Amino acid sequence: MTTVPVELPESVFSALRFGPEEFVREMRIAAAVKWYEVGKISQGKAAEIAGLSRSAFIEALSRFKVTPFQYSAEEINE
């Protein structure tokens, strides 16, 4: 595993009411959800980035109000 140092102002932790470890955990999930939402990565890769099982990632998608399906209504109708 690679470690990527990120410098953040102390104020972000209090603004979100997260400690540093919880902030990093949530940041990984939020990034994975967004990249999945815009179609950059698969659901499996997003779950890996988020550090979650695939089923837990699907639950995170629900929390962020993002559909677990990467097909549009038109594509499904075809």
Secondary structure as UniProt FT lines:
FT   HELIX           11..16
FT   HELIX           20..37
FT   TURN            38..39
FT   HELIX           43..50
FT   HELIX           54..63
FT   TURN            64..65
FT   HELIX           73..77
//
